[in-house]
């Protein structure tokens, strides 16, 4: 009987995919785990490896798609899954053999909790078992009393959570998982820590979507902050000055979900709207006026 569905997305993953399957086959409760894998524009070699390992995994769903965003693939996998619990697992990360059973047992014993977290090592070379130990920090609060979410690795949650808060916001390229879990906490859903070592998170600066050093991580973090935390005028102005390209995400609280906003964020959101759209409105007004006058001039001639 399927209890847990592991969702993963693969894109140009030939370097890790076989090791991922070997790691997956070592989990101690594989008889109750389903793997839902979304292959983005897979190569022939990737398909051959997947085909070979499909024979050894009790429950597996594999679909091939054209290139899409990570969170679009996750949402696709979630809708195809059959488990009571869902867990993400990137193919370049390694889980401990007992991680899935520990998390699911923790959720079994705590029916009011929706998400189970834990500790992990941040490593810098695939296959290492030592590195920086990252203790679970998902439950800590900031100076303003708001719950922080810093642990995006090796999480497990109840599938029914999507009935309450929707799916991953596909507008994001990097921060969609953090936004989803922050949304869960904001809407009052409890998170529990297993206090167990769940796995090894590969942190190579030049590989992996979430590992890339880019401006996207900055503005997506700012957007999440504006949705769920206190934001001051200086923060909004700095965001406006450096990240104007993605301004629409500030007030668009998810094209796929109804996302509630903290009341004490409304002033910040109003100010951000003024900062973002007033200059655009002014420029558009000038352009329209110029076109109108040009039209009048042509008519007179």
URUR-V612745 format. One record per helix or strand of 2 or more residues. SS is the DSSP state (2 for helix, 1 for strand). FROM is the first residue (numbers start at 1). TO is the last residue. Records with the same first field share a line. If there is no record, write none. Layout:
SS=FROM-TO, FROM-TO
This chain:
1=4-10, 33-40, 59-65, 85-88, 94-95, 113-123, 132-134, 156-158, 190-202
2=17-24, 30-32, 44-54, 70-80, 99-109, 161-165, 176-186, 209-211, 215-228, 233-242, 244-246, 248-251, 263-300
